[in-house]
Amino acid sequence: MMLTSYIRAAMRQARYEIVEDDGLFYGEIPPIPGVWANAKTLEGCREELESVLEG
Protein backbone atom coordinates (compact mmCIF):
# COMPACT_ATOMS: atom_id res chain seq x y z
CA MET A 1 0.00 0.00 0.00
CA MET A 2 2.79 2.42 0.87
CA LEU A 3 4.56 1.80 -2.46
CA THR A 4 1.31 2.33 -4.37
CA SER A 5 0.75 5.65 -2.58
CA TYR A 6 4.30 6.73 -3.41
CA ILE A 7 3.89 5.85 -7.09
CA ARG A 8 0.55 7.68 -7.34
CA ALA A 9 2.00 10.79 -5.67
CA ALA A 10 5.04 10.77 -7.94
CA MET A 11 2.95 10.26 -11.09
CA ARG A 12 0.85 13.31 -10.19
CA GLN A 13 4.06 15.34 -10.56
CA ALA A 14 4.84 13.96 -14.02
CA ARG A 15 5.26 16.41 -16.88
CA TYR A 16 4.83 15.53 -20.55
CA GLU A 17 5.69 17.18 -23.84
CA ILE A 18 5.81 16.32 -27.51
CA VAL A 19 9.30 16.24 -29.00
CA GLU A 20 8.91 18.20 -32.21
CA ASP A 21 11.82 16.53 -34.01
CA ASP A 22 10.25 13.07 -34.02
CA GLY A 23 6.70 13.48 -32.66
CA LEU A 24 7.31 11.25 -29.65
CA PHE A 25 5.93 12.02 -26.23
CA TYR A 26 8.50 12.65 -23.52
CA GLY A 27 7.67 12.40 -19.84
CA GLU A 28 9.60 13.00 -16.66
CA ILE A 29 9.07 13.40 -12.93
CA PRO A 30 11.15 16.51 -12.11
CA PRO A 31 11.68 15.83 -8.38
CA ILE A 32 13.13 12.38 -9.21
CA PRO A 33 16.21 12.78 -11.45
CA GLY A 34 16.71 10.03 -14.00
CA VAL A 35 13.05 8.98 -14.15
CA TRP A 36 11.95 9.68 -17.72
CA ALA A 37 10.37 7.91 -20.67
CA ASN A 38 9.31 8.43 -24.26
CA ALA A 39 6.78 6.71 -26.49
CA LYS A 40 4.64 7.22 -29.59
CA THR A 41 1.49 7.97 -27.55
CA LEU A 42 0.81 9.89 -24.36
CA GLU A 43 -0.69 6.80 -22.72
CA GLY A 44 2.31 4.71 -23.73
CA CYS A 45 4.62 7.34 -22.31
CA ARG A 46 2.70 7.40 -19.03
CA GLU A 47 2.83 3.62 -18.75
CA GLU A 48 6.56 3.54 -19.49
CA LEU A 49 7.21 6.34 -17.01
CA GLU A 50 5.36 4.45 -14.29
CA SER A 51 7.33 1.31 -15.12
CA VAL A 52 10.63 3.19 -14.83
CA LEU A 53 9.49 4.65 -11.51
CA GLU A 54 8.59 1.21 -10.16
CA GLY A 55 12.01 -0.10 -11.18
Contacts in CASP RR format, 6 or more apart in sequence:
PFRMAT RR
TARGET T0000
AUTHOR 0000-0000-0000
METHOD contacts of the structure
MODEL  1
MMLTSYIRAAMRQARYEIVEDDGLFYGEIPPIPGVWANAKTLEGCREELE
SVLEG
7 50 0 8 1.000
7 53 0 8 1.000
7 54 0 8 1.000
10 29 0 8 1.000
10 31 0 8 1.000
10 32 0 8 1.000
10 35 0 8 1.000
10 53 0 8 1.000
11 29 0 8 1.000
11 46 0 8 1.000
11 49 0 8 1.000
11 50 0 8 1.000
11 53 0 8 1.000
13 29 0 8 1.000
13 30 0 8 1.000
13 31 0 8 1.000
14 27 0 8 1.000
14 28 0 8 1.000
14 29 0 8 1.000
14 46 0 8 1.000
14 49 0 8 1.000
15 27 0 8 1.000
15 28 0 8 1.000
15 29 0 8 1.000
15 30 0 8 1.000
16 25 0 8 1.000
16 26 0 8 1.000
16 27 0 8 1.000
16 42 0 8 1.000
16 45 0 8 1.000
16 46 0 8 1.000
17 25 0 8 1.000
17 26 0 8 1.000
17 27 0 8 1.000
18 24 0 8 1.000
18 25 0 8 1.000
18 26 0 8 1.000
19 25 0 8 1.000
19 26 0 8 1.000
19 38 0 8 1.000
23 40 0 8 1.000
24 38 0 8 1.000
24 39 0 8 1.000
24 40 0 8 1.000
24 45 0 8 1.000
25 38 0 8 1.000
25 39 0 8 1.000
25 40 0 8 1.000
25 41 0 8 1.000
25 42 0 8 1.000
25 44 0 8 1.000
25 45 0 8 1.000
26 36 0 8 1.000
26 37 0 8 1.000
26 38 0 8 1.000
26 45 0 8 1.000
27 36 0 8 1.000
27 37 0 8 1.000
27 38 0 8 1.000
27 45 0 8 1.000
27 49 0 8 1.000
28 34 0 8 1.000
28 35 0 8 1.000
28 36 0 8 1.000
28 37 0 8 1.000
28 49 0 8 1.000
29 35 0 8 1.000
29 36 0 8 1.000
29 49 0 8 1.000
29 53 0 8 1.000
32 53 0 8 1.000
35 49 0 8 1.000
35 52 0 8 1.000
35 53 0 8 1.000
36 49 0 8 1.000
36 52 0 8 1.000
37 45 0 8 1.000
37 48 0 8 1.000
37 49 0 8 1.000
37 51 0 8 1.000
37 52 0 8 1.000
38 45 0 8 1.000
38 48 0 8 1.000
39 45 0 8 1.000
39 47 0 8 1.000
39 48 0 8 1.000
END
